[in-house]
Amino acid sequence: MTQAEKSAAEGYDRSINIERLRDGAVAKEDPRLSVLFAIAGVFATEQSLDAMLQRSLTSLAETLNAVEAGILLLYDPTDERLVPRAAHGYDLSQLKQVRLAVGEATCGKTFETGQPRFYPTPRDLAESRRTLTDEHAAAFREALTRDHSPKSAVCMPFFAGDKAQGVMILENMQRPNAFVPDDLPFLRAVVDLVALAVHNAHLRFQLEETRALDEANRLKGELLSVLAHEMRTPLTSIKGYTTALLMQEASFDPEAQREFLEIIDEECDTLETLVHDLLESSVIDAGLLKLEPQPVILPRLSREVIDEIAHRTDEHRFLVDFPEDLPIVDADPDRLKQVLRNLLDNAVKYSPEGGLVITRAELSDTEVTISVADQGLGISPEHLNCLFDKFFRAESGLGHHVVGSGLGLPIAQTIVEAHGGRIWAESKVGQGSTFYFTLPLDDRAAGASEEN
């Protein structure tokens, strides 16, 4: 037996199990028994709590003649109020503003006492509703889909263990005394099933929260591990060369000193990139990525980034191939540079023997497709689908470690998708890789391109 089942079974000593209903209070031919089986079936097959509650209440109303309207309310501990979650004979959307205080009117009083309450006449109902706020009274009137107000009602609390979860009110719109104390065993069995479903839903929610927290902690630990590993190499290099330069007993000629300083400068750039990727990933995870679109000339922007990358390598040649009629796009130039910088940097890292790196743009009616192709080692098919996962890096096959956070491509993907575009990669092992991303054209840009 699950914890949820134990809690519901121990909920309150007044509960009646289905076998007792079958043998005594409810005969086999009684439609009330079919209601219990139908409700149990709903809870076994339906995953959404609101859908469970709505289908259960509807089944109850469709099977039992006495039930012509009803509302299921759950207790919200965050503000200690009762909130309608399912309704029959009422427009649930009209009840969204209702948040009953404990002790307020029919349902609030039942929840407060934890005891079933019968309202056999319209007068009893009117008396019970005197404590309704004007706002809530108006909401119930407007939500009622029937021509008449209730003539009688019964209100049932339900529990998980000793903890009250909510109330169910059932109403008859035509006659007084539609509900009697003899109905209690059946109604308690119904609300026991409802309580079990609600408790199970809460357990599932808690389990999902726990899993999400575990996943967040796992990613945090993985991030710290990756950063510790990736920072160790440049820090070791920086420490080694600065220590050498500071040694009083050693002297280095100007050319060697410059070489040491250039290496230190490069390793500082590496550390800066790692920290930048970490900060960018944190911004994205917090949902704080903001774009500042403006007109962008893609060939000019691409050449600026290429010039920046080219000075870091002597082994690679860079080619830009953009159509002459390429329109101006509306985008965030700094963010686009970030995407291109990442793709070009990867192209250099994963083609250590050098070769040609081609940045190309192709134009269609609705978008521009930009690609960065290298002549490097390529990516195996099983790794292509993982390239944009956090912390994933394809094996370089270089015999040495390629420094990186594993965050560059996921960040690039988020930036491209924030622009309304797509990003993907194509590659064959030993034949290099090509990364593509698209930027949508607005109507003006597309029209200008067609005119040209």
NORDA-V411071 format. One line per field, one symbol per residue. ss: DSSP state (~ for helix, > for strand, _ for the rest). phi: phi as a letter, one per 30 degrees, with the letter a starting at -180 (. if undefined). psi: psi as a letter, one per 20 degrees, with the letter a starting at -180 (. if undefined). A space follows every 10 residues. Layout:
# NORDA-V411071
ss = ???
phi = ???
psi = ???
This chain:
# NORDA-V411071
ss = __~~~~~~~_ _______~~~ ~~~_______ ~~~~~~~~~~ ~~~~~___~~ ~~~~~~~~~~ ~~~_____>> >>>>>>____ >>>>>>>>_> _~~~~___>> >___~~~~~~ ~~~___>>>_ _~~~~~~~~~ ~__~~~~~~~ ~~~>______ _>>>>>>>>> __>>>>>>>> >>________ ~~~~~~~~~~ ~~~~~~~~~~ ~~~~~~~~~~ ~~~~~~~~~~ ~~~~~~~~~~ ~~~~~~~~~~ ~~~~~~____ ___~~~~~~~ ~~~~~~~~~~ ~~~~~~~~~~ ~~~~~_____ ___>>>_~~~ ~~~~~~~~~~ _____>>>>> >_______>> >_~~~~~~~~ ~~~~~~~~~_ ____>>>>>> >>>___>>>> >>>_______ ~~~~______ __________ _______~~~ ~~~~~~~~__ __>>>>>___ __>>>>>>>> __~~~~~~~~ ~_
phi = .ddddddddc eadddcdddd dddbdcdddd dddddddddd ddddcccddd dedddddddd ddccddccaa bcbcdcddbh bcbdbaabib ddddcdddbd ddjdhedddd dddibebcbd beddddddcd dddeddeddd ddddccdcdd caabbcdbbb iccdclbbcc bcccbdhdcb eddeeddddd dddddddddd dddddddddd dddddddddd dddddddddd dddddddddd dddddddddc bbdedddddd dddddddddd dddddddddd ddddddicdb cbdadbcded dddddddddd ddbccccbbc bbddcdddcc addddddddd edddddeddc bddjjccccb bbcbdcaccc bbcbcddibd edcddcecde idbdddicib dcdldicdde dddddddddi cbbabbabei bibbcbbcbd cddddddddd dd
psi = prhghgghhj gqiiqprhgh hhhehorhip ihhhgghggh hghhhphpgh hggghggggg hhhphhoirr pppqpoihjl qpppiqqpiq ohhijhipnp qpiobgghgg gghjqqpqni rhggggghjh jpqhggghgg ghhpjrhqqq hrrqppqqqo cjophaqppp qpihqrkhpr hiiggghhhg hggggggggh ghggghghgg gggggghghg hgghgggggh hgghgggggg hhgghiphiq qqrhggghgg hhgggghhgg gggggghggg hggghjkjpp qmqrppoggg gghggghghh iiqiiqqppp npqhjprpqo rohghhhggg ggghghhggj mijbapopoq qqpahirppp qoqrkbhrpq hiigiihjqp ippqphkiir pppqijiggh gggggghhij aqprqqqppi jrqppqqqpq prhgggghgh h.
